Amino acid sequence: FDETPLAAASLGQVHRARLRAEANGGVEARVVVKIQRPRVELLVTTDLAALETVANWIKHYPPVRRRADVPALLAEFARILRGELDYLAEGRNAETFAANFKDTPSVRVPAAYWPTTNQRVLTLEDVYAIKITDYAAITAAGIDRAAVAERLFQTYLRQIFDQGFFHADPHPGNLFVEVVTPPIEGGPTWRLIFVDFGMIGHVPPNLRAGLREMVIGVGLRDAGRLVRAAQK
């Protein structure tokens, strides 16, 4: 293990490590290990209980009650937060995302090492590369930043409008640009890397249909179509 964390957040932190050959079918591997903080589940439960108390107060305040379903918001927040505490689910989410893009060589997702993964420890292939906001490094690697933005945009269009399963935490620490070395003949010279699938979203078919109609309505400047799309 590298004792200096590669990344750190409120629920856990990530360390680079080397997986020993006897734990990986006789082959050593460079990995990153995401480790949950001690007693974090108890802290989350305590904080959610405090939030529930506050929510029960403010839901009776008319200006708030008229504009928001506070219990529903809190329930969704709690569901997502508790989901992020299950690293087995995160590993499965990464596998689903990778399967959705298996025919897209310009997108990469780290593979999970399941024998050394459990609910509180997640071992993944080390795929850390150029941070997507490190513009100088991207340019120095000979990669067009506009092409990176376009590929990311097209990738999210596929996730939302086609697959209905999307990476819901796309901050710069979870997105990387990797130069493909050695280059693959006829293949991409660089690819996007997505990491951290603790937070994902699902778009059901009826919502996807409504969103498509809404985009068409905006493009056509058709207010009626926009209203009908919102009603779906």
Disulfide bonds with the S-S distance in Angstrom:
none
